[in-house]
Amino acid sequence: MPRTANSVCANRRGFLRYVLLGGTAMGVGTARSQPYKMTKKQSGYIVKDKPATQMCAQCFYFISPNDCVIVQGPISPLGWCIYYGD
């Protein structure tokens, strides 16, 4: 029996629905888990004495007032690490 356009579309829709719902369920599960953060030593974190052109306060990963997406523990806005991102 030849396939019709409707049966192929139904299979694609079913497949996409399965993939998207599975991905959503996995996303919910991973959102609750604690993200991996590196230690200050692993990230090469240092605190500078005075403001510089590259410092944590200007980094993409900085979370005000003293947290970071990548580095563990409280950090200084005047700090810097090897993962600095504009």
Secondary structure, DSSP 4 states (H G I P E B T S, - for coil): -PPPHHHHHHHHHHHHHHHHHHHHHHHHHHHHSPPP-B-HHHHT-EE-SS--SS-GGGSTTEETTTEESSB-S---TTEE-TT---
